[in-house]
Amino acid sequence: MTEEMYSVEQVADRLGLHVRTVRGYIRSGRLRAVRIGKQYRIGAGDLDALTGQARAAASVVGQAEVSSIVQIDGVDRAAADRLGTLVLTSANTGHDQANPLRVQTVHDEERHRMKIIILGGPAATAELLHLLDAVLNADNGLLDREVHDA
């Protein structure tokens, strides 16, 4: 039996959202979709998962989610942008499309501090944290450790 598929426009109409909002959900991984040609198609199960209607049926025994907050001190705006791009790119090229990592980055310019919030499965989160550790401990110039107060 094949699952019913919806266009971005149909999903936007059903949820009362703008088409650009739905596309943003797809790009961020919040809504799972399949690209067919130049258009996205969203399965009924994926739409139900977004709206929370299928949570009880879709819950899997033994499935775990990890939340992590990484704080990095001594980071200027340019380094935060580079590090944020690296982390988001790594998270978006994840292996498990059914349970993608969700990552948020925040930079506090006054305190020269960056926070990276990671939500996802234990293995994918550990892999991203390992990447962060390697980048932060490497002498590759990604992070300029000399921060000058104005």
Secondary structure, 3 states (H helix, E strand, C coil): CCCCEEEHHHHHHHHCCCHHHHHHHHHHCCCCCEEECCEEEEEHHHHHHHHCCCHHHHCCCCCCCEEEEEEEECCCHHHHHHHHHHHHHHHHCCCCCCCCCEEEEEEECCCCEEEEEEEECHHHHHHHHHHHHHHHHCCCCCCCCCCCCC
